[in-house]
Amino acid sequence: MKNFISLTLFIFFIPLSGYSQMFSVDDSSPARQQQLGTATVLSIGWEMGEFENRNSNLANIDDYSFDDNILRVRFETPGLDMGLGLGGSITGMSNNSYVNILGRLHNNLNAYMSDERNFIFQIPIQITTDLKRVQRNNTESEFQQSSFIVGSGVRTVARLSERFDFSLKATPNYGFSFSQGNLFGGSLFRFDGTSQLLIKNIIGDRALAVSYHFDFRSYDIDGDQNDYDYTSHSISIGVTF
């Protein structure tokens, strides 16, 4: 398993390092300007999440289902995304608390670029790992799963005008989900998508990023107790760096 992960990361970073070197020959070259679709964004958003067990016969103490709001912070760069989701009484949860920590390595491979460089069609390749924990209030009972998944899909970025860029991304992912202390526990299918509008020069040369995120996850863990579906929609606002 370790050798497989090492080989995957090696293959993954070959094109990423090559892309970085392409634009480092001459600092005065126009290619050194920020490329379309490569902004770094720090954002905060409100997420509406539904966590539902597919087994209708669970006792209440073993059921961590909820339909509540979550506070989500994201830091997204051209090669690395990180995220933190928090839920509890402050976000309106009445029976549970929620924590989700996520990291994603990705490389967007150009499949097509218009001659004017105002439209790009890309194939994203990504590796994602995260921790999701849902705990019932006043108990030690919890759902806790870590995951390692890989995925690909499509991404388009368009320059609408001098001040506006718009991007769309959709990626199915599949991999392993496991509880603490176990190497394998089950599988995880995830489909997530993002649309983002960049409004440039809002604060100096910084842009305002307004984004919509969709996330669907289906956990298939040994037994029926931890077979959950998670569906969320979130809106976030951020700034570029």
Residue pairs with C-beta under 8 A, 6 or more apart in sequence:
1 183
5 148
8 127
8 150
9 105
9 127
12 105
12 107
12 125
12 127
13 107
15 107
15 109
16 79
16 107
19 107
22 31
23 29
23 31
23 32
23 35
26 32
36 117
36 118
36 120
36 157
36 159
36 165
37 108
37 120
37 122
37 155
37 157
37 165
37 167
38 78
39 165
39 198
39 207
39 209
39 240
39 241
40 75
40 76
40 77
40 78
40 240
40 241
41 74
41 75
41 76
41 196
41 209
41 211
41 238
41 239
41 240
41 241
42 74
42 75
42 238
42 239
42 241
43 73
43 74
43 76
43 209
43 211
43 236
43 237
43 238
43 239
44 71
44 72
44 73
44 74
44 236
44 237
44 238
45 71
45 72
45 73
45 74
45 211
45 213
45 234
45 235
45 236
45 237
46 69
46 70
46 71
46 72
46 234
46 235
46 236
47 69
47 70
47 71
47 72
47 85
47 213
47 232
47 233
47 234
48 69
48 70
48 232
48 233
48 234
49 66
49 67
49 68
49 69
49 70
49 87
49 98
49 230
49 231
49 232
50 66
50 67
50 230
50 231
50 232
51 64
51 65
51 66
51 67
51 134
51 228
51 229
51 230
52 65
52 67
52 228
52 229
52 230
52 231
53 63
53 64
53 65
53 225
53 227
53 228
54 224
54 227
54 228
54 229
55 224
55 225
55 227
58 224
58 225
61 136
61 139
61 141
62 141
62 225
64 96
64 134
64 135
64 136
64 141
64 142
64 143
64 228
65 228
66 87
66 93
66 95
66 96
66 98
66 134
68 87
68 91
68 92
68 93
68 94
68 96
68 98
69 87
69 91
69 92
69 93
70 85
70 86
70 87
70 91
70 98
70 100
70 232
70 234
71 85
71 86
71 87
71 90
71 91
72 83
72 84
72 85
72 213
72 234
72 236
73 83
73 84
73 85
74 81
74 82
74 83
74 236
74 238
75 81
75 82
75 83
76 82
78 108
79 105
79 106
79 107
80 103
80 104
80 105
80 106
81 102
81 103
81 104
81 106
82 102
82 103
82 104
83 100
83 101
83 102
83 103
84 100
84 101
84 102
85 98
85 99
85 100
85 101
85 102
86 98
86 99
87 93
87 96
87 97
87 98
87 99
88 96
88 97
88 98
94 137
95 136
95 137
96 134
96 135
96 136
96 137
97 134
97 135
97 137
98 133
98 134
99 131
99 132
99 133
100 130
100 131
100 132
100 133
101 130
101 131
102 128
102 129
102 130
102 131
103 128
103 129
103 130
104 126
104 127
104 128
104 129
105 126
105 127
105 128
106 124
106 125
106 126
106 127
107 124
107 125
107 126
108 122
108 123
108 124
108 125
108 155
109 122
109 123
109 124
109 125
110 120
110 121
110 122
111 121
111 122
111 123
112 119
112 120
112 121
113 119
113 120
113 121
114 120
117 159
118 158
118 159
119 156
119 157
119 158
119 159
120 156
120 157
120 158
121 154
121 155
121 156
122 154
122 155
122 156
122 157
123 152
123 153
123 154
123 155
124 151
124 152
124 153
124 154
124 155
124 169
124 171
125 152
126 150
126 151
126 152
126 171
126 173
127 148
127 149
127 150
128 147
128 148
128 149
128 150
128 151
128 173
128 175
128 190
129 146
129 147
129 148
129 149
130 146
130 147
131 144
131 145
131 146
131 147
132 143
132 144
132 145
132 146
132 147
132 230
133 142
133 143
133 144
134 142
134 143
134 144
135 141
135 142
135 143
136 142
143 226
143 228
144 179
144 180
145 177
145 178
145 179
145 185
145 188
145 219
145 221
145 226
146 177
146 178
146 179
146 180
147 175
147 176
147 177
147 178
147 188
147 190
148 175
148 176
149 173
149 174
149 175
149 176
149 188
149 190
150 173
150 174
150 175
151 171
151 172
151 173
151 174
151 190
152 171
152 172
153 169
153 170
153 171
153 172
154 169
154 170
154 171
155 167
155 168
155 169
155 170
156 167
156 168
156 169
157 165
157 166
157 167
158 165
158 166
158 167
159 165
160 166
162 200
163 199
163 200
163 201
164 197
164 198
164 199
164 200
165 197
165 198
165 200
165 207
166 195
166 196
166 197
166 198
167 194
167 195
167 196
167 198
168 193
168 194
168 195
169 193
169 194
169 195
170 191
170 192
170 193
171 191
171 192
171 193
172 189
172 190
172 191
173 188
173 189
173 190
173 191
173 192
174 187
174 188
174 189
174 190
175 187
175 188
176 184
176 185
176 186
176 187
176 188
177 185
177 186
177 187
177 188
177 219
177 220
177 221
178 184
178 185
178 186
179 185
179 221
185 221
185 222
185 226
186 219
186 220
186 221
186 222
186 226
187 219
187 220
188 217
188 218
188 219
188 220
189 217
189 218
189 220
190 215
190 216
190 217
190 218
191 214
191 215
191 216
192 213
192 214
192 215
192 216
193 213
193 214
194 211
194 212
194 213
194 214
195 211
195 212
196 209
196 210
196 211
196 212
197 209
197 210
197 211
198 207
198 208
198 209
198 240
199 207
199 208
199 209
199 210
200 207
201 207
202 208
202 239
203 239
206 239
206 240
206 241
207 239
207 240
208 237
208 238
208 239
209 236
209 237
209 238
209 239
209 240
210 235
210 236
210 237
211 235
211 236
211 237
211 238
212 233
212 234
212 235
213 232
213 233
213 234
213 235
213 236
214 232
214 233
215 230
215 231
215 232
215 234
216 229
216 230
216 231
216 232
217 228
217 229
217 230
217 231
218 228
218 229
218 230
219 226
219 227
219 228
219 229
219 230
220 227
221 227
